[in-house]
Amino acid sequence: SLFDETNRSAAIAKIVDRYNDIVAAAETDPSLRIEFER
């Protein structure tokens, strides 16, 4: 299921990684990054 914990955590991790990549490339303030424990 798309809603089980394993798939949900993996999807969130991918979104956070992508967001952080965009922040690293486009922003000067590193505090905008999201820390996500896996």
N, C-alpha and C positions, 0 to 999 in steps of 0.2 A: 504494500500500500504506500501511496505517496505521503501518508500522514504518520507512518511509524517513526519512532525516534531516530533510528539510524539514518534513514533517508532525509529526514528533516534537518538533522545536524549537518549532514554532508551538504545539503543545499544552502543552508545558512553560511557555512564555511566558505563555499564558493562565492557567494554574494559578498561577504565581508572581504575576501581576498581581492575580488575585482574592485570593490569600492576603495580599498587601501591602495591598490595600484593606481587608480585614477587620482586619488589625493596626492600620492607621491609624485605623479607626473605634472599635476596642475596647480597644486597649492604650495605656499611657502610655510604654512603653519602645520607642523607635524602633529599637533594636538588634535587635529580633525580625524586622525586615524582611529579605527575601532580595534580594541583588543578583544579577541574571542578565544576562549579556552576550548580546546578540543578534547 
